[in-house]
Amino acid sequence: MNHTMNLSRPAVHPVEAPPSTEAAAQNGPRLRMKDVQGMPGTRGGLILRLCQFVFSVISLCVMASTSDFHEATAFCFLVLAVGLQSLWSLSLAVLDIYAILVKRSLRNNIVIRFFTVGDGIAYTLTFAAACASAGITVLIGTDLNRCAENHCTRFETATAMAFISWFAISPSFLLNFWSLASQ
């Protein structure tokens, strides 16, 4: 009795080259751009994601440590925005770590589109929340002179950390957008 298993063997199917046109011959072959540091799946991208995560978590913790942040809608918006930013950045940092460890490229069109849209949403929300919080902090501290009753230093620190987190997401968003536009 034959004890060998019937294994399928790989087969090569010939594929015809598409007909060449004069325009394709003039433009030459289309090349993909290299992985630029700061893009998903690179060490630079991982560093940017970790910076985004750290600064948004600091902003979240500082703002949440005040007892009266919920009295201003802008501060609640900041907590929501940096909370979302921290979750987004952490999940993409984990994905970057995976891509680096298994040496995978994250240059898939669908993946880049997903990163670009997600970064754009987080980018916009973080910037809007930081600006609104800065306005309320100036109102409380300068215009109303109520810093003795409030936590102006904590509000300012949380707002500054949100702006730094926004600065850290800017290169990620712009590189992803550039990559998407160049495809």
C-alpha positions as CSV (number, residue, x, y, z in Angstrom):
1,M,0.0,0.0,0.0
2,N,1.3,3.4,-0.8
3,H,1.7,5.6,2.3
4,T,2.4,8.8,0.5
5,M,-0.1,11.5,0.6
6,N,-1.5,13.1,-2.5
7,L,-0.1,16.6,-2.1
8,S,-0.9,19.3,-4.4
9,R,2.0,20.6,-6.3
10,P,2.4,24.3,-7.1
11,A,1.6,25.0,-10.7
12,V,2.8,27.9,-12.7
13,H,0.2,29.4,-15.0
14,P,1.6,31.6,-17.7
15,V,0.2,35.1,-17.7
16,E,0.4,37.2,-20.8
17,A,1.8,40.7,-20.5
18,P,-0.7,43.4,-21.1
19,P,-0.3,45.0,-24.5
20,S,2.2,47.9,-24.4
21,T,1.1,51.3,-25.4
22,E,3.2,54.2,-26.5
23,A,2.2,56.2,-23.4
24,A,3.4,53.4,-21.1
25,A,6.7,53.1,-23.0
26,Q,7.3,56.9,-22.6
27,N,6.5,57.0,-18.9
28,G,8.4,53.9,-18.0
29,P,7.5,51.4,-15.3
30,R,5.6,52.8,-12.4
31,L,7.6,52.5,-9.2
32,R,6.4,52.6,-5.6
33,M,8.0,55.2,-3.3
34,K,10.2,53.9,-0.6
35,D,9.1,53.6,3.0
36,V,9.8,57.0,4.4
37,Q,10.6,57.1,8.1
38,G,7.4,58.3,9.8
39,M,5.1,56.2,7.7
40,P,3.2,53.2,9.1
41,G,5.3,50.2,9.7
42,T,8.6,52.1,10.1
43,R,10.6,52.9,13.3
44,G,10.0,56.6,12.7
45,G,6.2,55.9,12.5
46,L,6.4,53.9,15.7
47,I,8.2,56.8,17.5
48,L,5.6,59.3,16.3
49,R,2.8,57.0,17.4
50,L,4.4,56.6,20.9
51,C,4.8,60.3,21.2
52,Q,1.2,60.9,20.2
53,F,0.1,58.3,22.8
54,V,2.3,59.6,25.6
55,F,1.3,63.3,25.2
56,S,-2.4,62.6,24.8
57,V,-2.4,60.3,27.9
58,I,-0.6,63.0,29.9
59,S,-3.2,65.6,28.8
60,L,-6.0,63.2,29.6
61,C,-4.7,62.4,33.1
62,V,-3.9,66.0,34.0
63,M,-7.4,67.2,32.9
64,A,-9.2,64.3,34.5
65,S,-7.3,64.9,37.8
66,T,-9.1,68.2,38.2
67,S,-12.4,68.1,40.0
68,D,-14.1,70.8,37.9
69,F,-13.1,70.1,34.3
70,H,-16.7,68.9,33.6
71,E,-18.0,72.4,34.2
72,A,-16.7,73.6,30.8
73,T,-17.8,71.9,27.7
74,A,-14.4,72.6,26.0
75,F,-12.6,70.7,28.7
76,C,-15.0,67.7,28.3
77,F,-14.3,67.9,24.6
78,L,-10.6,67.8,25.3
79,V,-10.9,64.7,27.5
80,L,-12.9,63.0,24.8
81,A,-10.6,64.0,21.9
82,V,-7.3,63.1,23.7
83,G,-8.9,59.9,24.9
84,L,-9.7,59.0,21.3
85,Q,-6.3,60.1,20.2
86,S,-4.6,57.9,22.8
87,L,-6.6,54.8,21.8
88,W,-6.0,55.4,18.1
89,S,-2.2,56.0,18.6
90,L,-1.8,53.0,20.9
91,S,-3.6,50.7,18.5
92,L,-1.5,51.9,15.5
93,A,1.7,51.7,17.6
94,V,0.9,48.0,18.3
95,L,0.3,47.5,14.6
96,D,3.7,49.3,13.8
97,I,5.5,47.0,16.3
98,Y,3.9,43.9,14.6
99,A,4.9,45.2,11.1
100,I,8.5,45.9,12.2
101,L,8.9,42.5,14.0
102,V,7.6,40.4,11.1
103,K,9.1,42.8,8.5
104,R,5.8,43.5,6.8
105,S,5.0,46.6,4.8
106,L,1.9,48.5,5.6
107,R,1.7,50.1,2.1
108,N,-1.6,48.5,1.1
109,N,-4.0,51.0,-0.5
110,I,-6.8,50.1,1.8
111,V,-4.6,50.3,4.9
112,I,-3.2,53.7,3.9
113,R,-6.7,55.0,3.3
114,F,-7.8,53.8,6.7
115,F,-4.8,55.4,8.4
116,T,-5.3,58.6,6.5
117,V,-8.9,59.0,7.4
118,G,-8.3,58.0,11.1
119,D,-5.4,60.3,11.4
120,G,-7.4,63.1,9.8
121,I,-10.2,62.6,12.3
122,A,-7.9,62.4,15.3
123,Y,-5.8,65.4,14.0
124,T,-8.9,67.6,13.6
125,L,-10.5,66.6,16.9
126,T,-7.3,67.1,18.9
127,F,-6.6,70.5,17.3
128,A,-10.2,71.7,17.8
129,A,-10.3,70.5,21.4
130,A,-6.9,72.1,22.2
131,C,-7.9,75.4,20.7
132,A,-11.3,75.4,22.6
133,S,-9.6,74.5,25.9
134,A,-7.0,77.2,25.3
135,G,-9.7,79.8,24.8
136,I,-11.5,78.7,28.0
137,T,-8.3,78.7,30.0
138,V,-7.5,82.3,28.8
139,L,-11.1,83.3,29.7
140,I,-10.8,81.9,33.2
141,G,-7.3,83.1,33.9
142,T,-7.0,86.4,32.2
143,D,-10.5,87.8,31.6
144,L,-12.3,86.5,34.7
145,N,-9.3,86.4,37.1
146,R,-10.6,83.2,38.7
147,C,-7.4,81.2,38.7
148,A,-7.4,81.1,42.5
149,E,-10.7,79.2,42.5
150,N,-9.8,77.0,39.5
151,H,-7.0,74.8,38.4
152,C,-5.5,77.1,35.7
153,T,-2.1,75.5,35.8
154,R,-3.5,72.0,35.2
155,F,-5.8,73.3,32.5
156,E,-2.9,75.0,30.8
157,T,-0.7,71.9,31.1
158,A,-3.4,69.6,29.7
159,T,-4.0,72.0,26.8
160,A,-0.3,72.2,26.1
161,M,0.1,68.4,26.1
162,A,-2.9,68.2,23.7
163,F,-1.1,70.7,21.3
164,I,2.1,68.7,21.5
165,S,0.1,65.5,20.7
166,W,-1.4,67.4,17.7
167,F,2.1,68.4,16.6
168,A,3.1,64.7,16.8
169,I,0.2,63.5,14.7
170,S,0.8,66.1,12.0
171,P,3.7,64.2,10.3
172,S,1.8,60.9,10.4
173,F,-1.3,62.5,8.8
174,L,0.7,64.4,6.2
175,L,2.9,61.4,5.2
176,N,-0.2,59.1,4.9
177,F,-2.0,61.7,2.9
178,W,1.0,62.1,0.6
179,S,1.3,58.4,0.2
180,L,-2.4,58.1,-0.6
181,A,-2.3,60.9,-3.1
182,S,0.8,59.5,-4.9
183,Q,-0.8,56.1,-5.5
